[in-house]
Amino acid sequence: MRLGLCLSSLLLPSCLVLFSGDALARPSTESVAQSSGQPSGRTAGVPAAAPPADPAAGLQLDPAGFRAVIGQPPAPASQAERDDLAILRWNQRTRTAEGVLLSWHFLNRNLSVFDAAIGTNLQDASPTLYQGLPAFLSRADTLKNQLKNAVARPRPFLSHRDLRPCLPLESGWSFPSGHATWFATAALLLADVVPERRERLLLVGSQGGHVRAYCGVHYPSDVLASQRLAKAISQQVIASPQWQVFRQQVAQDRQRLLVAPPAGLPVLTYASTDSEGL
């Protein structure tokens, strides 16, 4: 794991970005206009869809096949753990009101957080995608819980009492991060449906994990393990017959998903991370 300061941005003026070979997103190079916002309400011509039957029925994710992907967390008192703690303490000293508020934006696992990345109201533009994708994410969540219980790493604020998280405390195990896994997996699966927005989606998915370390509820190494796990999970899901059928069902909505606001796609001002291998 390599560490480095992240560049200032409007929403995270100071934070420590985690650079690794499997981080999720490169800095955005798209030239886009600042959005003036979209009107609320259902997209014209899009009928309300009934909740679909479980599109992931029969999909099996064996935890044994993913154990090596996440590896082991840093051992207590190791140099790797000291690096983790240095990041957490630096974040704690340099937090800003804007950075904390952004972190709360990712508190709930809701697909609408990707609306700005896609450039539309996801729920309205593709009810099938919005209602069906959580079935696949639920399988990923179950797998993550099994891995968490097997590793049983305590949360950083439980082992190091000087840490004061800026998000609600959680009592579950720390490695890998559930939020980071969910946001990264969601971003990768959405990117398979809308590859034109891949870079933007991965940036949001990555940020959903990084705020967990920014606010001290997870070690940085928890987040990096989650990014590796999300990549492996998404590859297996995308190769599955369940996903291929679901992707075909959603294909009819692609045109609506790609309709950007008249002023252009909103600029994503999240601090960027480097990405290799995605």
Phi, psi and omega per residue, in radians:
M1 nan 2.251 3.065
R2 -1.871 2.552 -3.051
L3 -2.095 2.574 3.086
G4 -2.880 2.697 3.135
L5 -1.238 2.464 3.076
C6 -1.607 2.702 -3.112
L7 -1.238 2.661 3.091
S8 -1.133 2.569 3.053
S9 -2.515 3.058 -3.103
L10 -1.189 -0.528 -3.038
L11 -1.805 -0.500 3.065
L12 -2.203 1.428 -3.084
P13 -1.065 -0.484 3.131
S14 -2.618 2.219 3.058
C15 -2.867 2.971 3.103
L16 -1.916 1.960 -3.138
V17 -1.351 2.532 3.084
L18 -1.698 2.016 3.101
F19 -1.748 2.241 3.062
S20 -2.679 2.897 -3.125
G21 -1.104 -0.364 -3.088
D22 -2.060 0.440 3.025
A23 -1.128 2.836 -2.883
L24 -1.497 -0.612 -2.901
A25 -2.458 2.486 3.012
R26 -1.500 2.786 3.030
P27 -0.978 2.419 -3.093
S28 -1.182 2.341 3.104
T29 -1.947 0.069 -3.124
E30 -1.226 2.444 3.021
S31 -1.640 1.838 -3.055
V32 -2.267 2.712 -3.127
A33 -1.608 2.659 3.073
Q34 -1.204 2.235 -3.101
S35 -1.313 2.535 3.045
S36 -1.654 0.098 3.092
G37 1.738 2.807 3.131
Q38 -2.073 2.584 3.053
P39 -1.189 2.587 3.121
S40 -1.385 2.904 3.100
G41 1.915 2.934 -3.064
R42 -1.218 2.447 3.100
T43 -1.052 2.385 -3.099
A44 -1.019 2.330 3.061
G45 1.463 -0.014 -3.131
V46 -1.777 1.951 -3.128
P47 -1.269 2.629 3.048
A48 -1.189 2.318 -3.092
A49 -1.802 2.492 3.051
A50 -1.265 2.604 3.105
P51 -0.947 2.222 -3.084
P52 -1.300 2.777 2.965
A53 -1.091 2.779 -3.066
D54 -0.993 1.857 -3.109
P55 -1.292 -0.237 -3.133
A56 -1.730 0.172 -3.105
A57 -0.955 2.255 3.131
G58 1.596 -0.166 3.132
L59 -1.296 2.197 -3.114
Q60 -2.033 2.214 3.044
L61 -2.049 1.833 -3.061
D62 -1.423 2.074 -3.109
P63 -1.048 -0.506 -3.139
A64 -1.077 -0.551 -3.131
G65 -1.357 -0.169 -3.098
F66 -1.982 -0.095 -3.072
R67 -1.070 -0.728 -3.131
A68 -1.223 -0.402 -3.108
V69 -1.139 -0.759 -3.082
I70 -1.440 -0.397 -3.128
G71 1.213 -2.801 3.137
Q72 -1.852 2.524 3.030
P73 -1.213 2.787 3.092
P74 -0.979 2.437 3.115
A75 -1.222 2.572 3.092
P76 -0.959 2.386 3.115
A77 1.229 0.128 3.089
S78 -1.390 2.908 3.095
Q79 -1.095 -0.649 3.131
A80 -1.105 -0.682 3.094
E81 -1.212 -0.642 3.091
R82 -1.090 -0.639 3.061
D83 -1.110 -0.779 3.073
D84 -0.944 -0.866 -3.073
L85 -1.190 -0.597 3.097
A86 -1.077 -0.705 3.103
I87 -1.137 -0.834 -3.107
L88 -1.065 -0.727 -3.120
R89 -1.261 -0.622 3.067
W90 -1.126 -0.778 3.088
N91 -1.027 -0.749 -3.109
Q92 -1.100 -0.666 -3.131
R93 -1.254 -0.511 -2.961
T94 -1.957 0.155 -3.140
R95 -1.001 2.582 3.058
T96 -2.111 2.823 3.091
A97 -1.053 -0.667 3.136
E98 -1.157 -0.721 3.135
G99 -1.146 -0.702 3.116
V100 -1.152 -0.754 3.137
L101 -1.080 -0.719 3.081
L102 -1.051 -0.703 -3.140
S103 -1.057 -0.682 3.103
W104 -1.157 -0.463 3.103
H105 -1.050 -0.464 -3.114
F106 -1.794 0.240 -3.066
L107 -1.152 -0.769 -3.133
N108 -1.687 2.425 -3.116
R109 -1.456 1.613 -3.047
N110 -2.282 2.257 -3.102
L111 -1.123 -0.336 3.139
S112 -1.131 -0.279 3.101
V113 -1.140 -0.301 3.121
F114 -1.602 0.036 -3.105
D115 -0.977 -0.818 -3.098
A116 -1.140 -0.611 3.134
A117 -1.152 -0.704 3.129
I118 -1.365 -0.636 -3.136
G119 1.674 0.389 3.121
T120 -2.741 2.997 3.027
N121 -1.413 1.813 -3.033
L122 -1.033 -0.738 -3.099
Q123 -1.093 -0.666 -3.132
D124 -1.403 -0.710 -3.062
A125 -1.227 -0.576 3.138
S126 -2.575 1.425 3.084
P127 -0.993 -0.585 3.135
T128 -1.096 -0.789 3.122
L129 -1.166 -0.791 -3.082
Y130 -1.107 -0.686 -3.094
Q131 -1.510 -0.444 -3.064
G132 -1.606 -0.562 -3.100
L133 -1.025 -0.660 3.126
P134 -0.997 -0.423 3.098
A135 -1.119 -0.685 3.098
F136 -1.272 -0.679 3.127
L137 -1.167 -0.520 3.089
S138 -1.118 -0.674 3.085
R139 -1.128 -0.705 3.103
A140 -1.112 -0.664 -3.126
D141 -1.169 -0.708 3.099
T142 -1.088 -0.770 3.107
L143 -1.073 -0.788 3.133
K144 -1.035 -0.718 3.129
N145 -1.099 -0.684 3.111
Q146 -1.118 -0.713 3.120
L147 -1.204 -0.712 3.099
K148 -1.005 -0.816 -3.111
N149 -1.149 -0.558 3.138
A150 -1.249 -0.651 -3.111
V151 -1.429 -0.767 3.068
A152 0.998 0.898 3.051
R153 -1.543 2.196 3.120
P154 -1.164 2.716 3.070
R155 -1.115 2.603 -3.085
P156 -1.066 -0.653 -3.093
F157 -1.283 -0.253 3.055
L158 -1.460 -0.565 -3.140
S159 -1.560 -0.359 -3.065
H160 -2.343 1.719 -2.932
R161 -1.245 -0.178 3.100
D162 -1.371 -0.205 -3.121
L163 -1.425 2.302 -3.102
R164 -2.177 1.660 -3.078
P165 -1.089 2.644 3.101
C166 -1.856 0.244 2.994
L167 -2.193 2.839 -3.138
P168 -0.967 2.433 3.138
L169 -1.196 2.547 3.090
E170 -2.242 2.559 -3.031
S171 -1.708 -0.150 -3.102
G172 -1.263 3.011 3.113
W173 -1.156 2.892 -2.921
S174 -1.795 -0.455 -2.931
F175 -2.123 2.077 -0.070
P176 -1.459 2.997 -3.125
S177 -1.324 2.274 3.108
G178 -1.198 -0.772 3.120
H179 -1.090 -0.803 -3.119
A180 -1.092 -0.700 3.108
T181 -1.111 -0.778 -3.092
W182 -1.118 -0.878 -3.081
F183 -1.150 -0.696 -3.140
A184 -1.193 -0.738 3.125
T185 -1.146 -0.766 3.107
A186 -1.029 -0.750 -3.131
A187 -1.096 -0.756 -3.112
L188 -1.188 -0.675 3.120
L189 -1.242 -0.709 3.059
L190 -1.085 -0.654 3.137
A191 -1.150 -0.476 3.071
D192 -1.234 -0.534 3.118
V193 -1.426 -0.691 -3.100
V194 -2.185 1.260 -3.084
P195 -1.076 -0.383 3.107
E196 -1.110 -0.356 -3.140
R197 -1.936 0.290 -3.018
R198 -0.960 -0.916 -3.075
E199 -1.022 -0.731 -3.132
R200 -1.205 -0.726 3.126
L201 -1.108 -0.748 -3.117
L202 -1.185 -0.547 3.087
L203 -1.121 -0.772 3.110
V204 -1.171 -0.753 3.126
G205 -1.056 -0.690 3.099
S206 -1.145 -0.746 -3.118
Q207 -1.117 -0.601 3.111
G208 -1.061 -0.430 3.052
G209 -1.556 -0.705 -3.061
H210 -1.118 -0.525 3.132
V211 -1.164 -0.360 3.116
R212 -1.186 -0.641 3.056
A213 -1.395 -0.596 3.111
Y214 -1.014 -0.675 -3.107
C215 -1.685 0.044 2.975
G216 1.393 0.277 3.091
V217 -1.610 -0.162 3.068
H218 -2.484 2.662 2.947
Y219 -1.259 2.640 3.013
P220 -0.982 -0.646 3.137
S221 -1.158 -0.460 3.024
D222 -1.091 -0.748 -3.094
V223 -1.188 -0.751 3.128
L224 -1.104 -0.696 3.086
A225 -1.092 -0.657 3.130
S226 -1.146 -0.645 3.108
Q227 -1.149 -0.701 3.068
R228 -1.112 -0.756 -3.134
L229 -1.108 -0.775 -3.135
A230 -1.058 -0.708 3.122
K231 -1.096 -0.777 -3.133
A232 -1.176 -0.744 3.128
I233 -1.086 -0.840 -3.078
S234 -1.097 -0.639 3.104
Q235 -1.097 -0.727 -3.138
Q236 -1.233 -0.704 3.117
V237 -1.103 -0.831 -3.092
I238 -1.078 -0.556 3.129
A239 -1.391 -0.153 -3.050
S240 -1.385 2.621 3.067
P241 -1.113 -0.525 3.121
Q242 -1.078 -0.770 -3.136
W243 -1.201 -0.674 -3.122
Q244 -1.091 -0.695 3.083
V245 -1.150 -0.788 -3.131
F246 -1.099 -0.724 -3.134
R247 -1.074 -0.668 3.098
Q248 -1.146 -0.646 3.115
Q249 -1.134 -0.597 -3.101
V250 -1.453 -0.312 -3.033
A251 -0.980 -0.563 -3.119
Q252 -1.157 -0.292 -3.115
D253 -1.673 -0.057 -3.022
R254 -1.039 -0.697 -3.115
Q255 -1.067 -0.733 3.117
R256 -1.184 -0.634 -3.133
L257 -1.125 -0.467 -3.053
L258 -1.659 0.063 3.100
V259 -1.408 1.890 -3.131
A260 -1.488 2.807 3.061
P261 -1.065 2.711 3.142
P262 -0.957 -0.569 -3.122
A263 -1.422 -0.069 -3.141
G264 1.812 3.007 3.121
L265 -1.168 2.472 3.106
P266 -1.171 2.512 3.090
V267 -1.275 2.240 3.089
L268 -1.557 2.001 -3.032
T269 -1.740 0.234 3.095
Y270 -1.110 2.603 3.007
A271 -1.073 2.379 -3.017
S272 -1.576 2.779 3.043
T273 -2.230 2.772 3.117
D274 -1.468 2.626 -3.136
S275 -2.382 2.339 3.046
E276 -2.394 2.443 2.986
G277 1.531 0.021 3.106
L278 -1.655 nan nan
